[in-house]
């Protein structure tokens, strides 16, 4: 698996997803109001009901766009109407399609969303807006594994913010790929904080490390992101969705 700098490609001519590829899509969550209303029309009754619970218009719009674009993306790959798609949810809330081999995961933060898609392999993706006022040391000491805390403390001060969010997104992407949510303690596994993402250790099961691949993704200035997918026999392709 060859790793390189994230390159965001334009929309492909055909939405083909080979078994040896994982696709990640980047989406801006602030389109014109008219487009938000169009996407809203494709949501299920349950999704529309959930959207109505957001008190702030911006948050409501972000939710509608995130779910609407998910349906639009999946419909392109599956050649099915977006409103016809049906989702099921795992024990810890991870969504999946009710049929077929297409696996996906979604994450959004601030004004961006990322979508990961693959065939017959579980994927997880996480994006975080790197807020300045985050109690990094306290969060790391409470939730990270001792090896990660030591690596963060050994990082140059000016690089610690980026290192913290690399660690956080990589751990979240791994949890989301497994579908465990918050049921798996964050300090029960170790990820690398450097430029090269990796799952280094999993408590009690050394074979788990070989099962997954972690990849650092660059969503743009001010954000950190990571992707986790089963196996290491795949290539990553990144695309920019145009709303």
ABEGO torsion letter per residue (X at the ends): XBBBBBBBBBBBABBBBBAABBBBBBBBABBBAAAAAAAAAABBAAAAAAAAABABAAAAAAAAAAAAAAAAAAAAAAGBBAAABBBBBBAAGBBBBABEABBBBBBBBEABBBBBBBBGBBBBBBBBBBBABBBAAAAAAAABBAAAAAAAAABBAAAAAAAAAAAAAAAAAAAAAAGAEAABBAAABBBBABABBBBABBBGBAAAAAABBBBBBBAEBGBBBBBBBBEAABBBBBBBBBX
